Amino acid sequence: MSDSLISADLTIEGDIKSDGNLTVDGRVVGNVSCINVTINSGGFIQGNIQAHHLVSLGSISGEIHAKSVDLKEGSTTKTNLESANLQVSSGAVLQGTVNISGASTQP
């Protein structure tokens, strides 16, 4: 499985699809479909996210469909979220609707 990085000085406008891992330190304006997505502090995704596992310390604006979602302290998420497993740390901001289900989500 390959690892891809969107660095802090990079903005991607368009959809991203990968069978690997994606780490976002910069900005993505578009939909993201990857196995594992990590948004670091200062990272931002404006678009829908589909993944097996999502970890965010940054900002998200868009729908999330993931088997597992972990929103860390300092993250800001405005979303309609569907997941089998959701963790929201103290200090994380989550705004929107949440649907917890056992259904599997395909990236």
MIGUMI-356069 format. One record per residue (C-alpha): y, z, x; residue in one letter; residue number from 1. Coordinates in Angstrom, 1 decimal, padded with zeros to 4 digits. Example, Ala and Ser with C-alpha at 12.3 -4.5 7.8 and 13.67 -1.06 7.14 Angstrom:
REM residues 2
<r y="-004.5" z="007.8" x="012.3" residu="A" num="1"/>
<r y="-001.1" z="007.1" x="013.7" residu="S" num="2"/>
This chain:
REM residues 107
<r y="000.0" z="000.0" x="000.0" residu="M" num="1"/>
<r y="003.3" z="-001.0" x="001.5" residu="S" num="2"/>
<r y="006.5" z="001.0" x="001.6" residu="D" num="3"/>
<r y="009.9" z="-000.5" x="000.8" residu="S" num="4"/>
<r y="013.4" z="001.1" x="001.4" residu="L" num="5"/>
<r y="016.7" z="000.3" x="-000.2" residu="I" num="6"/>
<r y="019.1" z="001.9" x="002.3" residu="S" num="7"/>
<r y="022.3" z="003.8" x="001.4" residu="A" num="8"/>
<r y="024.5" z="000.8" x="002.3" residu="D" num="9"/>
<r y="022.6" z="-001.6" x="000.1" residu="L" num="10"/>
<r y="023.1" z="-002.6" x="-003.6" residu="T" num="11"/>
<r y="020.4" z="-004.7" x="-005.2" residu="I" num="12"/>
<r y="021.3" z="-006.6" x="-008.4" residu="E" num="13"/>
<r y="018.1" z="-007.9" x="-010.1" residu="G" num="14"/>
<r y="014.6" z="-006.7" x="-010.9" residu="D" num="15"/>
<r y="012.2" z="-005.2" x="-008.4" residu="I" num="16"/>
<r y="008.4" z="-005.4" x="-008.7" residu="K" num="17"/>
<r y="006.0" z="-004.1" x="-006.1" residu="S" num="18"/>
<r y="002.4" z="-002.9" x="-005.8" residu="D" num="19"/>
<r y="003.6" z="-000.3" x="-003.3" residu="G" num="20"/>
<r y="006.1" z="002.5" x="-002.9" residu="N" num="21"/>
<r y="009.8" z="002.2" x="-003.3" residu="L" num="22"/>
<r y="012.4" z="004.6" x="-001.9" residu="T" num="23"/>
<r y="016.0" z="004.2" x="-003.1" residu="V" num="24"/>
<r y="018.8" z="005.6" x="-001.0" residu="D" num="25"/>
<r y="021.3" z="002.9" x="-002.2" residu="G" num="26"/>
<r y="021.9" z="001.3" x="-005.6" residu="R" num="27"/>
<r y="019.7" z="-000.8" x="-007.9" residu="V" num="28"/>
<r y="021.1" z="-002.6" x="-010.9" residu="V" num="29"/>
<r y="018.0" z="-004.0" x="-012.6" residu="G" num="30"/>
<r y="014.5" z="-003.0" x="-013.7" residu="N" num="31"/>
<r y="012.0" z="-001.4" x="-011.3" residu="V" num="32"/>
<r y="008.2" z="-001.6" x="-011.5" residu="S" num="33"/>
<r y="006.3" z="000.0" x="-008.6" residu="C" num="34"/>
<r y="003.4" z="002.4" x="-008.0" residu="I" num="35"/>
<r y="005.6" z="005.2" x="-006.7" residu="N" num="36"/>
<r y="009.4" z="005.4" x="-006.9" residu="V" num="37"/>
<r y="011.5" z="008.0" x="-005.0" residu="T" num="38"/>
<r y="015.2" z="008.1" x="-005.6" residu="I" num="39"/>
<r y="016.9" z="010.2" x="-002.9" residu="N" num="40"/>
<r y="020.2" z="012.1" x="-003.2" residu="S" num="41"/>
<r y="022.9" z="009.5" x="-003.5" residu="G" num="42"/>
<r y="020.5" z="006.9" x="-004.8" residu="G" num="43"/>
<r y="021.0" z="005.3" x="-008.2" residu="F" num="44"/>
<r y="019.0" z="003.1" x="-010.5" residu="I" num="45"/>
<r y="020.7" z="001.5" x="-013.5" residu="Q" num="46"/>
<r y="017.8" z="-000.1" x="-015.4" residu="G" num="47"/>
<r y="014.3" z="000.6" x="-016.7" residu="N" num="48"/>
<r y="011.7" z="002.2" x="-014.4" residu="I" num="49"/>
<r y="007.9" z="001.7" x="-014.8" residu="Q" num="50"/>
<r y="005.8" z="003.6" x="-012.3" residu="A" num="51"/>
<r y="002.7" z="005.8" x="-011.8" residu="H" num="52"/>
<r y="004.8" z="008.5" x="-010.1" residu="H" num="53"/>
<r y="008.6" z="009.0" x="-010.1" residu="L" num="54"/>
<r y="010.5" z="011.6" x="-008.1" residu="V" num="55"/>
<r y="014.3" z="011.7" x="-008.4" residu="S" num="56"/>
<r y="017.0" z="013.6" x="-006.5" residu="L" num="57"/>
<r y="019.5" z="010.9" x="-007.4" residu="G" num="58"/>
<r y="020.8" z="009.3" x="-010.6" residu="S" num="59"/>
<r y="019.0" z="007.2" x="-013.2" residu="I" num="60"/>
<r y="020.4" z="005.4" x="-016.3" residu="S" num="61"/>
<r y="017.7" z="003.5" x="-018.2" residu="G" num="62"/>
<r y="014.3" z="004.0" x="-019.8" residu="E" num="63"/>
<r y="011.5" z="005.6" x="-017.8" residu="I" num="64"/>
<r y="007.8" z="005.0" x="-018.4" residu="H" num="65"/>
<r y="005.7" z="006.8" x="-015.8" residu="A" num="66"/>
<r y="002.5" z="008.8" x="-015.6" residu="K" num="67"/>
<r y="004.2" z="011.6" x="-013.7" residu="S" num="68"/>
<r y="008.0" z="012.3" x="-013.5" residu="V" num="69"/>
<r y="009.6" z="015.0" x="-011.2" residu="D" num="70"/>
<r y="013.3" z="015.5" x="-011.6" residu="L" num="71"/>
<r y="014.6" z="017.6" x="-008.7" residu="K" num="72"/>
<r y="017.6" z="019.8" x="-008.4" residu="E" num="73"/>
<r y="020.8" z="017.7" x="-008.2" residu="G" num="74"/>
<r y="019.4" z="014.7" x="-010.1" residu="S" num="75"/>
<r y="021.1" z="013.2" x="-013.1" residu="T" num="76"/>
<r y="019.0" z="011.3" x="-015.6" residu="T" num="77"/>
<r y="020.2" z="009.6" x="-018.8" residu="K" num="78"/>
<r y="017.1" z="008.1" x="-020.4" residu="T" num="79"/>
<r y="014.5" z="007.6" x="-023.0" residu="N" num="80"/>
<r y="011.5" z="008.9" x="-021.1" residu="L" num="81"/>
<r y="007.8" z="008.5" x="-021.7" residu="E" num="82"/>
<r y="005.4" z="010.3" x="-019.4" residu="S" num="83"/>
<r y="002.1" z="012.3" x="-019.4" residu="A" num="84"/>
<r y="003.5" z="014.9" x="-017.0" residu="N" num="85"/>
<r y="007.2" z="015.9" x="-016.6" residu="L" num="86"/>
<r y="008.7" z="018.5" x="-014.3" residu="Q" num="87"/>
<r y="012.4" z="019.3" x="-014.4" residu="V" num="88"/>
<r y="013.7" z="021.6" x="-011.7" residu="S" num="89"/>
<r y="016.5" z="024.1" x="-012.2" residu="S" num="90"/>
<r y="019.8" z="022.3" x="-011.5" residu="G" num="91"/>
<r y="018.5" z="018.9" x="-012.7" residu="A" num="92"/>
<r y="020.3" z="017.2" x="-015.6" residu="V" num="93"/>
<r y="018.3" z="015.3" x="-018.2" residu="L" num="94"/>
<r y="020.0" z="013.7" x="-021.2" residu="Q" num="95"/>
<r y="018.1" z="011.6" x="-023.8" residu="G" num="96"/>
<r y="014.8" z="011.6" x="-025.5" residu="T" num="97"/>
<r y="011.5" z="012.7" x="-024.1" residu="V" num="98"/>
<r y="008.0" z="011.7" x="-025.2" residu="N" num="99"/>
<r y="005.1" z="013.4" x="-023.5" residu="I" num="100"/>
<r y="001.8" z="011.7" x="-024.1" residu="S" num="101"/>
<r y="-001.6" z="011.3" x="-022.4" residu="G" num="102"/>
<r y="-001.3" z="007.5" x="-022.5" residu="A" num="103"/>
<r y="-001.6" z="005.7" x="-019.1" residu="S" num="104"/>
<r y="001.4" z="003.8" x="-017.9" residu="T" num="105"/>
<r y="000.9" z="000.6" x="-015.9" residu="Q" num="106"/>
<r y="003.6" z="-000.4" x="-013.4" residu="P" num="107"/>
